[in-house]
Amino acid sequence: MSALRRDFWAPVALSYVTFILVGLSSGVGGVLLPAQIDDYGLDKATIGTQFFAFSAGFMLSGSTAGPLIHRLGIRASLILGGGTFALAGLFTAVRPPFLAFLVAQIVAGYGTGIFESVLNAYLTDLPGATTLLNRLHAFFGVGALLGPLLATWILTFLPWTAVWLVLALVSLPLLIGFYLTLPAREAPPPATAEEQAERAGLLATASRQPAVLLGAVFLAVYVGLEISVGNWGFSFLVDEHGQSDLVAGYTISGYWLGLTLGRFLISPIATRLGMTATGMTFLCLAGVTLSTMLAWLVPGAAMASVSFVLLGFWLGPVFPTTMAVAPRLTVARLVPTAIGLINGVSVVGGAVFPWFTGAIAQGIGAWTLPPFAVALALLQLVMWWLVTTRMAPAARTVS
């Protein structure tokens, strides 16, 4: 196993760097929202439609990632995803009209989704997949932590479009790296008519399985909570608690730092304590609920900042652990398709809930963010319980 990991250390390292980029693109969003509102002259609800555009592209990637891997292979699929992401970033950097900006978000969402689905599927096939996946998503947290700092710094002397230019330029070396370190796809033997029919029906079969659908809905709620706080927490801290842009930016970075630390620390501790993956997730969801209640019920700007960091910490392991137990939600031949489906559907929550959060804040006030987060946290607990009732048995402890 160690020799195999040495053979694959370069593409695995590039996978981690790619997820840092994905985290960067997510982390800058909340800091850019006020600048985008001022630039385009739109309200919070309208500017929030970009979440739906991004989600549409991401969902499309979830339904096409499996066929792309089958036809093009891992290397070409990653280059395709990265190329579309880079093109979307370069186009956004020229400050297009708002409708064109929304189209660019669709393209960016597709590229990001291909990156995520293909890399999740790639690492799932390697030895020690659970550890690799947790680290992969931890590096997303590293990027999301750095994103607000990067955006806040760039906005001190350049327009918001420059942030997307930086993201696009960073993605280009990754494409070269995957081309150089991953093998070209070997031509598969001709598929029989029966095999072709089976492959065509994999997505439909996976989408009819209750455990897979529940897992997708659960992660949709999770991503909705994570992105809602990550994107609108900055505005909440400035509008409701009077924090400066710099302090609020640091707080949101602390939120992403908590998420990163949670992914690095909680799983090893749970392993030592003999906890199952499902039990660890229940513990994390309880911590998420308590943290959101703390942000809602305890007054003060300092406490709001502390609660955001704690919220990120407990949110951290939930997504990668769900991906790691995805094989327990379906049969082996459907696992890659199920991962793509779950990953694609999860972003729906990342569009609907942040948009709804912005619409509520526009109509009622930014103070509504914490109680809305509490509602999502409670919904997560219910959904995870439903998922666990349909899981296949697994090893006793987290691995």
Sequence and secondary structure as in RCSB ss.txt:
>XXXX:A:sequence
MSALRRDFWAPVALSYVTFILVGLSSGVGGVLLPAQIDDYGLDKATIGTQFFAFSAGFMLSGSTAGPLIHRLGIR
ASLILGGGTFALAGLFTAVRPPFLAFLVAQIVAGYGTGIFESVLNAYLTDLPGATTLLNRLHAFFGVGALLGPLL
ATWILTFLPWTAVWLVLALVSLPLLIGFYLTLPAREAPPPATAEEQAERAGLLATASRQPAVLLGAVFLAVYVGL
EISVGNWGFSFLVDEHGQSDLVAGYTISGYWLGLTLGRFLISPIATRLGMTATGMTFLCLAGVTLSTMLAWLVPG
AAMASVSFVLLGFWLGPVFPTTMAVAPRLTVARLVPTAIGLINGVSVVGGAVFPWFTGAIAQGIGAWTLPPFAVA
LALLQLVMWWLVTTRMAPAARTVS
>XXXX:A:secstr
 HHHHHHTHHHHHHHHHHHHHHHHHHHTHHHHHHHHHHHHT  HHHHTHHHHHHHHHHHHHHHHHHHHHHHHHHH
HHHHHHHHHHHHHHHHHTT   HHHHHHHHHHHHHHHHHHHHHHHHHHHTSTTHHHHHHHHHHHHHHHHHHHHHH
HHHHTTTS THHHHHHHHHHHHHHHHHHHHHS          HHHHHHHHTHHHHHHT HHHHHHHHHHHHHHHH
HHHHHHHHHHHHHHHH   HHHHHHHHHHHHHHHHHHHHHHHHHHHHTT  HHHHHHHHHHHHHHHHHHHHHS S
HHHHHHHHHHHHHHHTTHHHHHHHTGGGGS GGGHHHHHHHHHHHHHHHHHHHHHHHHHHHHHT GGGHHHHHHH
HHHHHHHHHHHHHTT     SS  
